Structure formats: C-alpha cells, structure tokens
C-alpha cells in the first residue's frame, strides 16, 4: 500500500506521460545522435565497409531509466527525516504509484490559511502557555496622545540643546538579555508601549508570531528557562511584515503579512479578527509591505504593498472596496509618516528612489509610472539612489528624514519647508554603513525613536548603532549575532533587535541590584 500522491506529484506524472507519448509520435527514438564535435562531421564522407566487428557492435544497449519526479525535502514539509524512505514508494517502472498503509501527508504550504475570526485558545495547545498568556496584564494608557504632546512641545528643540553626554552614559549602563522568541528568521519586531513590563512581539518569515514577556530578574535564576515566558502561534502563511498596536487600545495588536492579510490580536479576549484581505485585479493576494497609523486620526491606517500601491483604511469601516494609489512600479519596502505634517509621507522603494508625497493631492495619470492610467499622489521631492532604498524614517520633532539602502550608506535629509525648495532632495549628511545582509539576514532598516530625535540601525559586525539626527554616534551596543530588525519602545529607553534564527536581543537598564545573565 503506497502513499497517496499529492497534487504536485500527480501533475508531474501526467506531464511525464504526456511527454513520453509525444516522443513516440515523433519517432525520435530512431534518430541517431550527432557527434559531440559537429564541426568535424562531413556529410559527404562514406565509411569503407569492413568485415571486422567493431567495439561498438559488442556494446549492449542499456535501457534509459525512467525519470523519477523530484520530491520536496521533508525538512521543508516540517517532518522529521527518515533513513529508509525510498523514491520507489511514489513511482514504479510502469509509472503506477505503489500502495501504502501510511496515510497521506498534506505538504502544500499554500493550502495553509486561517480565514476569518479565530480564538487563540484553539491555536495554542499548550496549557502552560495559555496560562502565561492569560496572566499577562497590560496597564491602560493612551500613549498615542502622549507622543503627540511630545511632538508638539518639542517642535522647536534643537539637537545641540540636548545633553548628549548624559545620553551616552545612559546607554553605557544598559545590559542585554536574549531569548529565542520565534522559530524562523525574524521579519518584524515590536516593543509594546506598556511601561510596567517589557513585552516584545516578533513575527518570522513563516507567518508565526511570538510574544516574550522579558524580565531581568528571572535571568538571575540558575534554572530559569526564557521559553517559559514565550508564547508562539501561527496566523499567516508568509512573512509577518509589520506588528503594531492600536493607538488608543494597547491590548489590541495589529499584524500584517505578505499573504495580503491584516489581523488583530486581542490580548485580553484572546481572539484574532481578520481585518482585511487585499487582492489585486486578478484576485491574487496583494502582500502588505508596511503600514502605520495616522498621527492625525488613530482610526486611520496607511499601508503600502509589495507591488508599489498605497491606500488609507478606516479600521471602523468595512473596507471591501479598497481604492489604491500607485507610488512605485516596484516593491515599496518602507513607508513613514511625517509627525509634523501628517499629510506627508516618505517611501523607499526597490526602484532606487526615496520620494516625499502629499497625499492630499491626487494625480490621475502620473508621467513617471509605466501604469499611466493608475492614479497616484503628488510628488514633493525625490532622491535617486544608486541602489534600492531599504528604509525611511522621520524624526519625531526636528524635520529629519533618514534612509538607508544597498549602497552601504545612511543618508540624513532636512525636510523642513525652508530646506525642500526643489523637486530634488539633497542629503545634509551621509554616513558609510555596511548594509549587505545577503540572503539569510533581514534587510537593515534605520528607525527613529518615537519620542527622541535619535535613530538606531543594526550593524553587520553584530551590534546596534545609535545616532543623533545630526549624525553623531551615541552608542555601539554589541550582540552575539546581527540584530537585523530593530524596534524601540515608544517612550522608555529600551531597544530590541531580532536575528535570522528567531532570537531577540533586548537592551535596557536592569534593576540596580541584579546581575544579568544571558539566556
């Protein structure tokens, strides 16, 4: 009794049979192969007859082996490897599958979908993890208005007025703890705004999400296992591109994915709701590359896609018919909203440009796009990079925009009205920085702290680099591997980074009476 063939294997067998039938009809088996060096072949030469038996006549013609379809590796199927597995289980000499008593295994990853509203209690089967999640109590607070007040009150504060030496001392006192929060390479990371506990949420490339309630005191215990404070579950089937929380509801998380879905995760009710599923005109999934809540209205969310579109969503409405605007002909890897001008956004794209947009104004037929009939918004200014632009981020209060990309630079721009006088953005400062992450490390992205004019970016030499908005480096904080994905706490001086194996590094100032151990 053989395994039942998957749809992929059945299709491959059909193709093999169709090709064999075609070869028989064309009678290609009787065609003599040409010599390897066709230039030495002379068509008018006639071989002399001979009575001797050549060596080639003694050769026994071997039958060509029947091709066997390539199987998926068991590792990619999420199964344990076995030594006694034989390819003949799937195919014999007559192209007929053998029978097996083993039940069929579903291996098509595309079939995995969680649609609609679900309960986390139905996904998480570990009772201990559920109890940990149930014991998680977040303090109520409106950090959204807190940030807005800071941005208003510090609009005229200059960088030279800040005591940077005190900042350097503060970073010098920080210590690091680390834990493996999720299974695969971390694609998104979020530090929850709660001030009473250090809650880190990570999303990986397989669509899984992990919650880590980090505690410095527990790391002093000899028998402490960080996995005790980590809860993992899967809601998507592709990269988790963004994790955030609702500005006025800190216990309600938001997660977006490359599979086109945006979901909420309510930490109090332990339920996940499907907010929206994005589709293109061909009804294919339209992956979300970035999203952010508006500074002017906490119920409005801006988002960009993997194919260059942009839209605004009111989360209180049923967004069935989404109207898109094209901001790039290729993937938009990063988007940022200007805190001083909530109608102004910046995008960094695979088309090697950084663009400033005024989303109040619409352009029906953009001249720059190959999709001339696809509406867009008005471009304020553009910066053309030598290679793709990976990240853009606005400072909270001094009109600085940072970007970095594969040209191994960090560029800082003054985007105040006085500075932006033409359609071309000119950097006020360029910093050399290695951004060559390769295939196995997430793209490095510079990110401003929400309540300070300082930004952080991972270093390929295994560290965080922290700079001011005028380019002064405040700290170089080492880690055991590259903390590629960076996340700030919105109001506290905590910084976290995620690596390519699912591990998270958290730098914070621990209680003075503890001695920190690495987990």
C-alpha positions as CSV (number, residue, x, y, z in Angstrom):
1,X,0.0,0.0,0.0
2,X,1.7,3.2,-1.2
3,X,1.2,6.8,-0.1
4,X,-1.5,8.7,-1.9
5,X,0.2,11.1,-4.3
6,X,0.0,14.8,-3.7
7,X,-1.5,17.1,-6.4
8,X,2.1,18.2,-7.3
9,X,3.2,14.6,-7.8
10,X,0.1,13.7,-9.8
11,X,0.6,16.7,-12.1
12,X,4.2,15.7,-12.6
13,X,3.3,12.2,-13.6
14,X,0.8,13.5,-16.1
15,X,3.5,15.7,-17.6
16,X,5.9,12.8,-17.9
17,X,3.4,10.6,-19.5
18,X,2.3,13.3,-22.0
19,X,6.0,13.9,-22.9
20,X,6.7,10.2,-23.5
21,X,3.6,9.9,-25.7
22,X,4.8,12.9,-27.7
23,X,8.2,11.3,-28.2
24,X,6.6,8.1,-29.5
25,X,4.5,10.0,-32.0
26,X,7.6,11.9,-33.3
27,X,9.5,8.7,-33.6
28,X,12.6,10.4,-32.0
29,X,14.0,7.1,-30.7
30,X,15.2,6.1,-34.2
31,X,17.2,9.3,-34.7
32,X,20.9,8.8,-34.5
33,X,22.7,11.2,-32.1
34,X,25.1,13.6,-33.8
35,X,28.8,13.5,-32.9
36,X,29.8,15.7,-30.0
37,X,32.0,17.9,-32.2
38,X,29.7,18.7,-35.1
39,X,32.4,20.8,-36.8
40,X,34.4,17.6,-37.6
41,X,31.4,15.8,-39.2
42,X,31.5,15.7,-43.0
43,X,28.1,14.7,-44.6
44,X,29.7,13.6,-47.9
45,X,32.1,11.1,-46.4
46,X,31.3,7.4,-46.9
47,X,32.7,4.9,-44.5
48,X,34.6,1.9,-46.0
49,X,32.9,-1.4,-45.5
50,X,34.7,-3.8,-43.1
51,X,34.3,-7.4,-42.1
52,X,35.8,-6.8,-38.6
53,X,33.4,-6.4,-35.7
54,X,33.8,-3.0,-34.2
55,X,33.9,-2.5,-30.5
56,X,30.6,-0.5,-30.6
57,X,28.8,-3.6,-32.0
58,X,29.7,-5.5,-28.9
59,X,28.1,-3.0,-26.6
60,X,24.8,-3.9,-25.0
61,X,22.2,-1.2,-25.4
62,X,21.1,-0.1,-22.0
63,X,17.6,1.0,-21.4
64,X,17.2,4.5,-20.2
65,X,16.0,4.8,-16.7
66,X,12.5,6.1,-16.2
67,X,12.7,9.6,-14.7
68,X,11.6,9.9,-11.1
69,X,9.9,13.2,-10.0
70,X,11.9,15.3,-7.6
71,X,10.3,15.2,-4.1
72,X,10.1,18.0,-1.6
73,X,12.5,17.7,1.3
74,X,11.0,16.5,4.5
75,X,12.6,19.5,6.3
76,X,10.6,21.9,4.2
77,X,7.4,19.9,4.9
78,X,8.0,20.2,8.7
79,X,8.6,16.5,9.1
80,X,11.4,14.5,10.7
81,X,14.0,13.0,8.4
82,X,14.0,9.2,7.8
83,X,16.7,7.0,6.5
84,X,14.6,4.2,5.0
85,X,12.5,6.3,2.7
86,X,12.7,5.2,-0.9
87,X,11.8,7.1,-4.0
88,X,10.2,4.0,-5.4
89,X,7.4,4.5,-3.0
90,X,5.9,7.0,-5.4
91,X,6.7,5.5,-8.7
92,X,7.5,2.1,-10.3
93,X,8.6,1.0,-13.7
94,X,5.0,1.4,-15.1
95,X,4.5,4.9,-13.7
96,X,1.9,3.5,-11.3
97,X,2.0,4.6,-7.7
98,X,2.7,1.9,-5.2
99,X,0.2,1.4,-2.4
100,X,1.0,2.0,1.2
101,X,-0.8,1.8,4.5
102,X,0.7,5.2,5.5
103,X,-2.0,8.0,5.5
104,X,-1.3,10.8,3.0
105,X,0.6,13.8,4.3
106,X,-0.5,17.2,3.3
107,X,2.6,19.1,2.1
108,X,1.3,22.0,0.1
109,X,2.1,25.1,2.1
110,X,-0.2,27.2,0.0
111,X,-3.2,25.3,1.4
112,X,-2.5,26.6,4.9
113,X,-4.8,29.5,5.6
114,X,-6.5,30.9,8.6
115,X,-9.6,32.7,7.4
116,X,-12.0,34.8,9.5
117,X,-12.0,35.2,13.3
118,X,-10.3,32.6,15.4
119,X,-9.6,32.1,19.1
120,X,-6.0,31.8,20.3
121,X,-7.1,29.0,22.6
122,X,-7.9,27.0,19.5
123,X,-4.4,27.5,18.1
124,X,-2.3,27.3,21.2
125,X,-2.5,23.7,22.6
126,X,0.0,24.1,25.4
127,X,-2.0,24.8,28.6
128,X,1.1,26.3,30.4
129,X,1.5,28.8,27.5
130,X,-2.2,29.7,27.7
131,X,-1.9,30.3,31.4
132,X,1.1,32.6,30.8
133,X,-0.9,34.5,28.2
134,X,-3.9,34.8,30.5
135,X,-1.7,36.2,33.3
136,X,-0.4,38.9,31.0
137,X,-2.0,42.1,32.3
138,X,-1.3,45.3,30.4
139,X,-1.7,48.7,32.0
140,X,-4.2,51.0,30.4
141,X,-2.9,54.2,28.8
142,X,-3.1,56.4,25.8
143,X,0.5,56.5,24.5
144,X,-0.8,58.0,21.2
145,X,-1.7,61.3,22.8
146,X,1.5,61.2,24.9
147,X,3.6,61.0,21.7
148,X,1.5,63.8,20.1
149,X,2.1,66.1,23.1
150,X,5.8,65.4,23.0
151,X,6.0,66.2,19.3
152,X,4.1,69.5,19.7
153,X,6.1,70.6,22.8
154,X,9.5,69.8,21.3
155,X,8.9,71.1,17.8
156,X,11.5,73.9,18.3
157,X,14.0,72.0,20.4
158,X,17.4,71.8,18.6
159,X,19.7,68.8,18.9
160,X,22.5,70.9,20.3
161,X,20.3,71.8,23.3
162,X,20.2,68.1,24.3
163,X,22.7,66.8,26.9
164,X,24.3,64.1,24.7
165,X,26.9,63.1,27.3
166,X,24.1,62.1,29.7
167,X,22.6,60.0,26.9
168,X,25.8,58.2,26.3
169,X,26.1,57.4,30.0
170,X,22.6,56.1,29.9
171,X,23.3,53.7,27.0
172,X,26.5,52.7,28.8
173,X,24.6,51.5,31.8
174,X,22.3,49.2,29.7
175,X,22.6,45.5,29.8
176,X,21.4,42.8,27.4
177,X,19.2,39.7,27.7
178,X,18.3,37.4,24.9
179,X,15.9,34.6,24.1
180,X,14.7,32.6,21.1
181,X,11.2,34.1,20.7
182,X,10.2,32.6,17.3
183,X,11.1,29.7,15.0
184,X,12.4,31.2,11.8
185,X,14.2,34.4,10.6
186,X,12.6,37.5,12.3
187,X,10.9,39.7,9.7
188,X,9.2,42.2,12.1
189,X,9.6,43.2,15.7
190,X,7.5,45.4,18.0
191,X,8.2,46.6,21.6
192,X,4.8,47.1,23.3
193,X,4.3,50.6,24.8
194,X,3.4,49.2,28.2
195,X,5.7,50.6,30.8
196,X,5.2,48.1,33.6
197,X,6.6,45.1,31.7
198,X,8.9,44.5,28.7
199,X,6.6,42.8,26.2
200,X,8.4,42.0,22.8
201,X,6.4,40.7,19.9
202,X,8.2,39.1,16.9
203,X,7.0,37.8,13.5
204,X,9.0,35.5,11.3
205,X,9.2,34.5,7.7
206,X,6.9,31.5,8.1
207,X,4.0,33.6,9.4
208,X,4.4,32.7,13.1
209,X,4.2,35.2,15.9
210,X,5.9,35.0,19.3
211,X,5.3,37.1,22.5
212,X,8.1,37.4,25.0
213,X,7.4,38.9,28.4
214,X,11.1,39.7,29.2
215,X,12.2,40.0,32.9
216,X,15.7,40.8,34.0
217,X,15.2,39.4,37.5
218,X,14.3,36.0,36.2
219,X,17.5,35.8,34.3
220,X,19.4,35.8,37.6
221,X,17.9,32.4,38.5
222,X,20.2,29.5,37.7
223,X,17.4,27.2,36.5
224,X,15.4,29.8,34.6
225,X,14.3,29.0,31.1
226,X,13.3,32.0,29.0
227,X,11.0,29.8,27.0
228,X,8.7,29.8,30.0
229,X,7.7,33.4,29.2
230,X,7.3,33.0,25.5
231,X,4.0,32.2,23.7
232,X,4.0,31.2,20.0
233,X,1.3,30.7,17.4
234,X,0.8,30.9,13.7
235,X,-1.7,33.2,11.9
236,X,-0.2,33.6,8.4
237,X,1.5,31.6,5.8
238,X,4.1,34.1,4.7
239,X,6.3,36.9,6.1
240,X,4.8,38.9,9.0
241,X,5.8,42.3,7.6
242,X,4.5,44.6,10.4
243,X,3.4,44.4,14.0
244,X,1.9,47.3,15.8
245,X,-0.8,48.0,18.4
246,X,-3.9,50.2,18.1
247,X,-3.0,53.7,19.3
248,X,-5.9,54.0,21.8
249,X,-6.2,50.3,22.7
250,X,-2.8,48.9,23.8
251,X,-4.1,45.4,24.4
252,X,-5.2,45.1,20.8
253,X,-2.3,44.2,18.4
254,X,-2.2,44.5,14.7
255,X,-0.3,42.2,12.4
256,X,0.1,42.3,8.6
257,X,1.6,39.8,6.2
258,X,2.9,39.2,2.7
259,X,-0.1,36.9,2.1
260,X,-2.3,40.1,1.9
261,X,-4.0,39.7,5.3
262,X,-4.2,42.1,8.2
263,X,-5.3,40.7,11.5
264,X,-6.0,42.0,15.0
265,X,-4.8,40.1,18.1
266,X,-6.7,41.0,21.3
267,X,-4.6,40.1,24.3
268,X,-7.5,40.4,26.7
269,X,-10.1,38.3,24.9
270,X,-7.5,36.0,23.3
271,X,-9.2,36.4,19.9
272,X,-7.9,37.3,16.4
273,X,-10.0,39.0,13.9
274,X,-9.3,39.3,10.2
275,X,-9.4,43.0,9.5
276,X,-9.0,42.9,5.7
277,X,-7.6,40.7,2.9
278,X,-6.1,42.6,0.0
279,X,-6.5,41.3,-3.6
280,X,-5.4,42.7,-6.9
281,X,-7.4,42.9,-10.1
282,X,-6.6,39.2,-10.9
283,X,-7.8,38.1,-7.4
284,X,-4.3,37.3,-6.3
285,X,-3.1,38.1,-2.8
286,X,-1.6,41.6,-2.5
287,X,1.1,41.4,0.1
288,X,1.4,44.2,2.7
289,X,4.9,45.6,2.9
290,X,4.4,48.3,5.6
291,X,1.7,50.0,7.5
292,X,1.3,52.8,10.1
293,X,-1.5,54.5,12.0
294,X,-2.0,58.1,11.1
295,X,-0.9,60.8,13.5
296,X,-4.0,62.9,12.9
297,X,-6.6,60.2,13.3
298,X,-5.8,57.0,15.3
299,X,-8.6,55.1,13.4
300,X,-6.9,55.6,10.0
301,X,-4.1,53.4,8.8
302,X,-1.8,53.9,5.9
303,X,-0.3,50.9,4.1
304,X,1.9,50.0,1.2
305,X,2.1,46.8,-0.9
306,X,4.8,44.6,-2.4
307,X,3.8,45.8,-5.9
308,X,4.0,49.6,-5.2
309,X,0.4,50.6,-4.2
310,X,-0.7,52.8,-1.3
311,X,-4.0,53.2,0.4
312,X,-5.7,54.6,3.5
313,X,-8.1,52.4,5.6
314,X,-10.5,53.5,8.3
315,X,-10.5,50.5,10.7
316,X,-14.0,51.3,11.9
317,X,-15.5,50.6,8.4
318,X,-16.0,47.5,6.3
319,X,-13.2,48.0,3.7
320,X,-14.4,45.8,0.9
321,X,-13.7,48.1,-2.0
322,X,-10.2,49.5,-1.4
323,X,-9.0,52.3,-3.6
324,X,-5.3,52.1,-4.3
325,X,-2.8,54.8,-5.5
326,X,0.4,53.9,-7.2
327,X,3.5,55.3,-5.6
328,X,6.1,53.0,-7.3
329,X,6.3,50.5,-10.1
330,X,8.1,48.0,-7.8
331,X,8.0,46.9,-4.2
332,X,7.8,49.7,-1.6
333,X,9.9,48.3,1.2
334,X,9.3,51.1,3.8
335,X,7.0,53.9,4.5
336,X,7.0,56.7,7.2
337,X,4.5,59.4,8.1
338,X,5.8,62.9,8.9
339,X,4.8,63.7,12.6
340,X,4.8,67.4,11.9
341,X,2.8,67.1,8.7
342,X,0.5,64.0,8.9
343,X,-0.5,64.5,5.2
344,X,3.1,64.0,4.1
345,X,4.7,60.5,3.8
346,X,8.0,59.2,2.6
347,X,8.5,55.9,0.7
348,X,11.6,53.9,-0.1
349,X,11.4,51.5,-3.0
350,X,13.1,48.8,-5.0
351,X,13.1,51.3,-7.9
352,X,16.1,53.0,-6.2
353,X,14.2,56.1,-5.1
354,X,13.2,57.9,-2.0
355,X,10.1,60.0,-2.5
356,X,8.2,62.6,-0.5
357,X,4.4,62.6,-1.1
358,X,1.5,65.0,-0.5
359,X,-1.4,62.5,-0.1
360,X,-4.0,65.4,-0.1
361,X,-3.5,65.8,-3.8
362,X,-4.2,63.1,-6.4
363,X,-2.6,62.8,-9.9
364,X,-4.8,60.8,-12.3
365,X,-2.2,60.0,-14.9
366,X,1.4,60.0,-13.4
367,X,4.0,60.6,-16.0
368,X,6.8,58.8,-14.1
369,X,4.9,55.4,-14.0
370,X,4.6,52.8,-16.7
371,X,1.0,52.4,-15.4
372,X,-0.1,55.8,-16.7
373,X,-3.8,55.1,-16.1
374,X,-3.3,54.2,-12.5
375,X,-3.9,57.2,-10.2
376,X,-1.2,58.4,-7.8
377,X,-0.4,61.3,-5.4
378,X,1.7,64.4,-5.9
379,X,5.4,64.1,-5.5
380,X,7.0,66.8,-3.4
381,X,10.6,65.8,-3.9
382,X,12.7,62.8,-4.9
383,X,16.1,61.4,-4.1
384,X,17.6,58.9,-6.6
385,X,19.9,56.3,-5.1
386,X,22.5,54.2,-6.8
387,X,20.8,51.0,-5.4
388,X,17.5,50.2,-3.8
389,X,16.3,52.2,-0.8
390,X,15.5,49.8,2.1
391,X,14.2,52.1,4.8
392,X,12.8,55.6,5.5
393,X,12.0,57.1,8.9
394,X,11.0,60.6,10.1
395,X,12.4,62.0,13.4
396,X,9.6,63.0,15.8
397,X,10.3,66.7,16.1
398,X,13.2,68.2,14.1
399,X,12.2,67.5,10.5
400,X,14.9,65.0,9.8
401,X,14.4,62.1,7.4
402,X,16.8,59.1,7.5
403,X,17.1,56.5,4.7
404,X,19.5,53.6,4.1
405,X,19.9,51.1,1.3
406,X,22.1,48.7,-0.5
407,X,24.5,51.4,-1.5
408,X,26.1,51.0,2.0
409,X,25.1,54.5,3.2
410,X,22.9,56.2,5.8
411,X,21.6,59.5,4.5
412,X,20.0,62.2,6.5
413,X,17.8,64.9,4.9
414,X,16.4,68.1,6.2
415,X,12.7,68.1,5.1
416,X,11.6,71.4,6.6
417,X,9.8,73.9,4.3
418,X,12.9,76.0,4.1
419,X,15.2,73.1,3.1
420,X,12.9,71.5,0.5
421,X,12.9,74.1,-2.2
422,X,13.2,71.9,-5.3
423,X,12.0,68.6,-6.6
424,X,15.3,67.0,-5.7
425,X,16.2,66.0,-2.2
426,X,19.8,66.7,-1.2
427,X,21.3,64.9,1.9
428,X,22.6,67.1,4.6
429,X,24.8,64.2,5.8
430,X,26.0,60.8,4.5
431,X,27.3,58.1,6.8
432,X,29.1,55.0,5.5
433,X,27.4,51.8,6.8
434,X,27.6,48.2,5.7
435,X,24.1,47.1,4.6
436,X,25.0,44.0,2.7
437,X,22.8,41.5,4.6
438,X,22.8,38.8,1.9
439,X,20.2,36.1,1.6
440,X,19.9,34.8,5.2
441,X,19.7,38.1,7.2
442,X,16.7,40.5,7.2
443,X,17.3,43.9,5.5
444,X,18.8,46.5,7.8
445,X,16.4,49.5,8.4
446,X,17.3,52.7,10.3
447,X,14.5,53.7,12.6
448,X,13.9,56.8,14.7
449,X,12.8,56.5,18.3
450,X,9.2,57.8,18.5
451,X,9.9,60.3,21.3
452,X,13.5,61.3,20.6
453,X,15.5,62.6,17.7
454,X,17.8,59.6,17.7
455,X,17.8,56.6,15.4
456,X,19.1,53.0,15.5
457,X,20.3,50.6,12.9
458,X,21.8,47.1,13.2
459,X,25.5,46.6,12.4
460,X,26.7,43.7,10.4
461,X,29.5,43.4,13.0
462,X,26.9,42.2,15.5
463,X,25.7,45.3,17.3
464,X,23.2,48.2,17.5
465,X,24.5,51.6,16.3
466,X,22.7,54.6,17.7
467,X,23.0,58.1,16.2
468,X,21.5,61.5,16.7
469,X,19.6,63.2,13.9
470,X,22.7,65.3,13.1
471,X,24.9,62.2,12.7
472,X,26.7,61.9,16.0
473,X,27.1,58.3,17.2
474,X,25.9,57.8,20.8
475,X,26.5,54.1,21.2
476,X,27.7,50.8,19.7
477,X,26.0,48.0,21.6
478,X,27.3,44.5,20.9
479,X,25.2,41.4,20.4
480,X,26.1,37.7,19.7
481,X,24.7,37.8,16.2
482,X,23.3,40.5,13.8
483,X,20.2,42.1,15.4
484,X,18.9,43.0,11.9
485,X,15.3,44.0,12.8
486,X,15.3,47.0,15.2
487,X,12.4,48.1,17.5
488,X,12.3,51.0,20.0
489,X,9.9,51.3,23.0
490,X,7.8,54.4,22.2
491,X,8.5,56.2,25.5
492,X,11.1,54.2,27.5
493,X,14.8,53.8,26.7
494,X,14.6,50.2,25.6
495,X,15.7,48.8,22.3
496,X,15.3,45.3,20.8
497,X,16.6,43.5,17.8
498,X,15.8,40.2,16.0
499,X,18.2,37.9,14.2
500,X,18.0,35.3,11.5
501,X,17.3,32.3,13.8
502,X,14.3,33.8,15.7
503,X,16.4,35.2,18.7
504,X,15.6,38.6,20.2
505,X,18.2,40.8,22.0
506,X,16.8,43.4,24.5
507,X,18.9,46.2,25.8
508,X,17.6,48.1,28.8
509,X,18.7,49.4,32.2
510,X,18.1,46.5,34.6
511,X,17.3,46.8,38.3
512,X,20.5,48.0,40.1
513,X,20.6,45.1,42.5
514,X,20.7,42.3,39.8
515,X,23.5,40.7,37.9
516,X,22.3,39.9,34.4
517,X,22.9,36.6,32.7
518,X,22.5,35.9,29.1
519,X,19.6,33.5,28.3
